[in-house]
Amino acid sequence: MASAHVSIPHESRLDFLSQPKVDFLKFKPRKSVYWLDKLPPKTQQITVPAVTARQEELARPKKINKTDSRLSPTWPVSQSAMIAVPSPRLQHLAQPKTPSKEWKLDRPVQSTVSKGALSAAPRPRTVELAKPKTRSAPLMKEVEDADHSTGDSHSVTHSKQELISKAELLAVPKSEHPQYLHQKSVQWLVPESAKNHLASDRVCQLAKHRMRKSIFEGYDPYRIPEGAKNAEASPRIMELCTPLPRKTRQRKI
């Protein structure tokens, strides 16, 4: 059996659609949820901390009893503490800690020398090594020692002369190359022949600057003269124009 269709008037339909949607997220404040006897005042903007009685008691400073103080460092010891016997474990813990076997005392500043070292006689080699080195003329000293051991006075004089001549040779400054030319002075003398010399016609012609028209007078700087077109380069110019073989690379085809 089909249900009968109920028609809603046009005006009531518009009223129904014009109603706002229901906000189901809205809820009214319930006092029982917050466990409060009364709501807090709305005028208070900040939270004022409330201190409990226990916190106030703990915050008070400790009072110092100035009257009940000990008059002497000694105090009565009980009879049981006097006759108490410590246990073996307590005696073991009361022993001081022993240092390590590898620990050594600090070495004193003044070391003690043994009697054997005081009465020891040095060997000739030790005495020789204990002598300071002579820094003045070491080569002369070696030559003298070597020649005195042989007992030849002539060889001593000859060796000294060789050393002196060698030192003089090394002291000579290095000479300049015979073809070395020093810088030319700013002022130099002009010979009489140069003063009275007459320039040739070719030199006078080359000394004159080239006369040519300006650009606005019809001069064309891009025009190549006929002589430059027909000129042939000399072998030396061709050699200088050829790139070096190490800088050339064949084109890949």
C-alpha positions as CSV (number, residue, x, y, z in Angstrom):
1,M,0.0,0.0,0.0
2,A,1.6,3.2,-1.1
3,S,1.9,6.1,1.4
4,A,0.0,9.2,0.5
5,H,2.1,12.2,-0.6
6,V,1.5,15.2,1.6
7,S,1.9,18.5,-0.2
8,I,3.5,21.4,1.7
9,P,2.4,24.9,0.9
10,H,5.0,27.1,-0.9
11,E,5.1,29.7,1.8
12,S,5.7,27.2,4.7
13,R,8.4,25.6,2.6
14,L,10.3,28.9,2.3
15,D,10.0,29.4,6.1
16,F,11.4,25.9,6.7
17,L,14.4,26.5,4.5
18,S,15.1,29.9,5.9
19,Q,15.7,28.5,9.4
20,P,19.4,28.4,10.4
21,K,21.2,25.1,10.9
22,V,21.4,23.6,14.3
23,D,24.8,23.8,16.0
24,F,25.2,20.5,17.8
25,L,28.6,21.5,19.2
26,K,27.1,24.1,21.5
27,F,26.7,23.0,25.1
28,K,25.7,24.8,28.2
29,P,28.2,24.9,31.1
30,R,27.4,22.3,33.7
31,K,28.7,23.0,37.2
32,S,28.7,19.4,38.3
33,V,31.4,18.6,35.7
34,Y,34.0,21.0,37.2
35,W,33.3,20.2,40.8
36,L,32.9,23.9,41.8
37,D,30.6,25.3,44.4
38,K,30.4,28.5,42.6
39,L,31.8,30.0,39.4
40,P,35.0,32.1,39.6
41,P,34.5,35.9,39.3
42,K,34.8,37.1,35.7
43,T,36.5,40.4,36.7
44,Q,39.7,38.7,37.7
45,Q,42.2,38.8,34.8
46,I,45.2,36.9,36.3
47,T,45.6,33.8,38.5
48,V,46.5,34.5,42.1
49,P,48.5,31.6,43.6
50,A,47.1,30.3,46.9
51,V,49.6,29.0,49.4
52,T,48.5,26.3,51.8
53,A,49.3,26.2,55.5
54,R,51.9,23.4,55.0
55,Q,53.7,25.4,52.4
56,E,53.8,28.4,54.7
57,E,55.2,26.2,57.5
58,L,58.0,24.8,55.2
59,A,58.8,28.3,54.0
60,R,59.6,29.6,57.5
61,P,63.4,29.7,58.3
62,K,64.7,27.4,60.9
63,K,65.0,29.0,64.3
64,I,68.4,28.9,66.0
65,N,68.3,28.0,69.7
66,K,71.0,30.3,71.2
67,T,70.4,29.2,74.8
68,D,70.6,25.4,74.5
69,S,74.2,25.1,73.1
70,R,77.0,22.9,74.4
71,L,79.4,24.7,76.7
72,S,82.3,22.3,76.0
73,P,83.4,20.1,73.1
74,T,83.1,17.0,75.4
75,W,79.9,15.2,76.0
76,P,79.0,12.2,78.1
77,V,79.4,8.8,76.4
78,S,77.1,6.0,77.3
79,Q,78.4,3.0,79.2
80,S,77.4,0.6,76.4
81,A,79.4,2.6,73.8
82,M,82.5,2.4,76.0
83,I,82.4,-1.4,76.3
84,A,81.3,-2.0,72.7
85,V,83.5,-4.4,70.7
86,P,83.6,-3.7,66.9
87,S,83.0,-6.5,64.5
88,P,85.7,-7.9,62.2
89,R,83.9,-6.3,59.2
90,L,84.0,-2.9,60.9
91,Q,87.6,-3.3,61.7
92,H,88.4,-4.2,58.1
93,L,86.5,-1.1,56.8
94,A,88.3,1.1,59.4
95,Q,91.7,0.3,58.0
96,P,93.2,3.2,55.8
97,K,93.6,2.6,52.1
98,T,97.1,1.5,51.2
99,P,98.8,3.1,48.2
100,S,99.4,1.1,45.0
101,K,102.4,-1.0,44.6
102,E,103.5,1.0,41.5
103,W,103.3,4.3,43.3
104,K,106.6,6.0,44.0
105,L,107.5,9.0,46.1
106,D,108.4,12.3,44.5
107,R,112.1,12.5,43.6
108,P,113.9,15.1,45.8
109,V,115.3,18.2,44.2
110,Q,118.9,17.4,45.5
111,S,119.7,13.9,44.4
112,T,122.1,11.8,46.5
113,V,125.2,10.6,44.8
114,S,126.4,7.1,45.7
115,K,129.8,6.5,47.1
116,G,130.7,4.4,44.1
117,A,130.0,7.3,41.8
118,L,132.0,9.7,44.0
119,S,135.1,7.5,44.0
120,A,134.9,6.4,40.3
121,A,137.8,7.3,38.0
122,P,136.8,8.4,34.4
123,R,138.3,6.6,31.5
124,P,140.4,8.5,28.9
125,R,137.6,8.3,26.4
126,T,135.2,9.8,28.9
127,V,137.6,12.7,29.5
128,E,138.0,13.2,25.8
129,L,134.2,13.4,25.3
130,A,133.8,15.8,28.2
131,K,136.0,18.4,26.7
132,P,134.1,21.3,24.9
133,K,134.4,21.7,21.2
134,T,136.5,24.6,19.8
135,R,134.4,26.6,17.3
136,S,137.3,28.8,16.1
137,A,139.1,27.6,13.0
138,P,138.0,24.0,13.1
139,L,139.8,23.1,9.9
140,M,143.1,24.6,11.1
141,K,142.7,22.7,14.4
142,E,142.2,19.4,12.6
143,V,145.2,20.0,10.3
144,E,147.4,20.9,13.2
145,D,146.4,17.8,15.2
146,A,146.9,15.6,12.3
147,D,150.3,17.0,11.4
148,H,151.6,17.2,15.0
149,S,150.8,13.5,15.4
150,T,153.0,12.8,12.4
151,G,155.7,15.3,13.5
152,D,156.2,17.0,10.1
153,S,156.6,20.8,10.5
154,H,156.8,21.4,6.8
155,S,153.4,19.8,6.1
156,V,151.9,22.0,8.8
157,T,153.0,25.2,7.1
158,H,152.0,23.9,3.7
159,S,148.5,23.0,4.9
160,K,148.0,26.4,6.5
161,Q,149.0,28.1,3.2
162,E,146.5,25.9,1.3
163,L,143.7,26.8,3.7
164,I,144.5,30.5,3.5
165,S,144.6,30.5,-0.3
166,K,141.3,28.6,-0.4
167,A,139.7,31.1,2.0
168,E,141.0,34.0,-0.1
169,L,139.7,32.4,-3.3
170,L,136.3,32.0,-1.8
171,A,136.3,35.6,-0.6
172,V,136.8,37.0,-4.1
173,P,133.5,38.5,-5.4
174,K,132.0,37.0,-8.5
175,S,133.0,38.9,-11.6
176,E,130.6,40.1,-14.3
177,H,130.3,38.6,-17.7
178,P,132.5,40.3,-20.3
179,Q,129.5,40.8,-22.6
180,Y,127.3,42.3,-19.9
181,L,126.1,45.8,-20.7
182,H,125.3,48.2,-17.9
183,Q,122.3,50.6,-18.0
184,K,122.9,53.5,-20.4
185,S,123.2,56.8,-18.7
186,V,120.6,59.5,-19.2
187,Q,123.0,61.9,-20.8
188,W,125.6,60.6,-23.2
189,L,128.0,62.3,-25.6
190,V,127.1,62.6,-29.3
191,P,130.0,62.1,-31.6
192,E,131.0,64.9,-34.1
193,S,130.3,62.6,-37.0
194,A,126.7,62.3,-35.9
195,K,126.3,66.0,-35.5
196,N,127.6,66.8,-39.0
197,H,125.9,63.8,-40.7
198,L,123.5,64.6,-43.6
199,A,120.4,62.5,-44.1
200,S,119.8,60.9,-47.4
201,D,116.7,61.6,-49.6
202,R,115.3,58.2,-48.6
203,V,115.6,58.9,-44.9
204,C,114.0,62.3,-45.3
205,Q,111.2,60.7,-47.3
206,L,110.6,58.0,-44.6
207,A,110.8,60.7,-41.9
208,K,107.9,62.6,-43.3
209,H,104.5,61.5,-41.9
210,R,101.9,60.2,-44.4
211,M,99.5,62.7,-45.7
212,R,95.9,61.5,-46.1
213,K,92.4,63.0,-46.1
214,S,90.1,63.0,-43.1
215,I,87.0,60.9,-43.0
216,F,84.7,63.8,-43.6
217,E,86.8,64.7,-46.7
218,G,86.3,61.3,-48.3
219,Y,88.9,59.1,-46.7
220,D,87.9,55.4,-46.6
221,P,89.8,53.5,-43.8
222,Y,88.5,50.2,-45.1
223,R,89.9,50.5,-48.6
224,I,92.9,48.1,-49.1
225,P,95.6,49.5,-51.4
226,E,96.6,47.6,-54.5
227,G,100.1,47.1,-53.3
228,A,98.9,45.2,-50.2
229,K,96.7,43.0,-52.3
230,N,99.6,42.0,-54.6
231,A,102.2,41.7,-51.8
232,E,103.9,38.4,-51.2
233,A,105.0,37.4,-47.7
234,S,108.7,36.5,-47.1
235,P,109.7,33.0,-45.9
236,R,110.4,34.4,-42.5
237,I,107.0,35.9,-42.2
238,M,105.4,32.6,-43.3
239,E,107.5,30.8,-40.7
240,L,106.3,33.1,-37.9
241,C,102.7,32.9,-39.1
242,T,102.7,29.1,-39.0
243,P,101.3,27.7,-35.7
244,L,103.5,25.4,-33.6
245,P,103.0,21.7,-34.2
246,R,102.3,21.0,-30.6
247,K,99.4,23.5,-30.7
248,T,97.8,22.2,-33.8
249,R,95.3,19.4,-33.9
250,Q,93.8,17.6,-36.8
251,R,90.1,18.0,-37.5
252,K,88.0,14.9,-37.0
253,I,86.0,14.0,-40.0
